[in-house]
Amino acid sequence: MKTSDFYYDLPQELIAQTPIEPRDSSRLLCMDRKTGALTDARFTDVLERLREGDCLILNDSRVLPARIYGKRVPTGGGVEFLLLQAHGTSRWEVLAGPGKKARPGDVISFGDGLLTARVLEILEGGNRLVDFEYEGSFYEVLETIGEMPLPPYITEKLTDKERYQTVYSRELGSAAAPTAGLHFTPDLLNAIRSKGVSIGFVTLHVGLGTFRPVKVDEITEHHMHAEHYTLPKETADLINRTKEQGGRVIAVGTTACRTLESVGVSEDGTVHPAEGDTEIFIYPGYRFQVLDGLITNFHLPESTLIMLVSAFAGYDHTMNAYLHAVKERYRFFSFGDAMMII
């Protein structure tokens, strides 16, 4: 398939700039996976569409306040870093701007000296490998001086950092939020549990490569970035038990989906705990091993994420759903509305 097959026309005003309050009051477009039939609903209606014995799998990764602003030593020129991936305790791969002010050997000071970075090398693709010096906890320093790495299509300032975190986030490491989970509140999660739906957690640290444009004409020529994931034994056991008892495994977000499908099922037909890096690229033609349902936001045209949704729901069903969402003026992308495909 061509990348252009996944294009749709989106009016600028439908890109959500601020999170809706309360979290679970967003809209929900429900799709029947078999027929493609669509129903307009509210996010709290997920409760009605879940069945006793189902399980929800959530990504508990927590977003780093990974955008930091510093000054080049000794000239004082402004430099911005976006932390992408840890390489040990103090070394990080970062996106630097402007690049000419972050060359090997350069030293940059952040937060009036709370954090100092030395640029070690320029990596393939232009990212920098840097070594940080600091006192105490690196993550506590980041909490003090860092800002949330909102996507470039969000131009409004975020006043509350926690609104770009899920209410169940706990494992620091993402450069972007697993946004399908932003709709859940503690009360809704409790109501879901009370209905007899189990909730399990995986961790996949979201990299900005998730949002990198597909620059090739043939989608099969696109190479996915690597992201680190963990599927713990408790979650593997929950998935196996759910399947054995006839329940459905429903992933909240493409990140949870990619984790489950990266692990897949073993020769004995069960899911086993696992940890590693995944470069899985899911597009139409892919055969799902674990997933029975998916809750997800609306994604950018021609992105790997809309390709994943098309693989799960079917290409025609997915593109029709997006046309419907535009016509009905749903809110799109990170702070936007959601879809439930089941």
Secondary structure, 3 states (H helix, E strand, C coil): CEHHHHCCCCCHHHECCCCCCCHHHCEEEEECCCCCCEEEEEHHHHHHHCCCCCEEEEECEEECCCEEEEEEECCCCEEEEEEEEECCCCEEEEEEECHHHCCCCCEEEECCCCEEEEEEEECCCCCEEEEEEECCCHHHHHHHHCECCCCCCCCCCCCCHHHHCCCCCCEEEECCCCHHHHHCCHHHHHHHHHCCCEEEEEEECCCHHHHCCCCCCEHHHCCCCCEEEEECHHHHHHHHHHHHCCCCEEEECHHHHHHHHHHCCCCCCCCCCEEEEECCCCCCCCCCCCCCEEEEECCCCCCHHHHHHHHHHCHHHHHHHHHHHHHCCCCECCCCCEEEEC
